[in-house]
């Protein structure tokens, strides 16, 4: 009879996320994770051949959650409601941006499962784009977005706004509202 796991997938992925955010790709290793789970390293190797396999499995899980949340944008009503929803989602899930940069540090894995998972991860932006294209189309239809600006520029600006460093510790609510205002109305005072 096989021994049962001493940890759940949720517990494992919660710790993987915490450790990747704290230590990055290079600092993440099975020894540290096993210590946090109070198990042997060998117990992890029963489920994952190496850290790349575990990280890509975790990232697929994390990105599917994000895309599931993003899919709700279509239920938000008009363009402005969708914009508010999208900005809230991006800033509530700010760690997704950090985690994507961690995965980008991964080299080519020799592990087939990790390779397959990484290929699936690389296709997920297309799934995200489906929901975001509907958002952009609605904004143009409602004449809230300028027709001549390429969709990819608008989406890039919105998604990269999470990477703007808050060096002066502006409260999050003020920070997010200021970024939303700059994206939606610009930063130039109009006379």
ABEGO torsion letter per residue (X at the ends): XBBBBABBAAAAAAAAAAAAAAAEAAABBAAAAAAAAGBBAAAAAAABABAAAAAAAAAAAAAAAAAAAAAAAAAAEBAAAAAAAAAAAAAAAAAAAAAAAAAAABBBBABAAAAAAAAAAAAAAAAAAAAAAAAAAAAAAAGABBAABBAAAAAAAAAAAAABBBAAGBBAAAAAAAAAAAAAAEABBBX
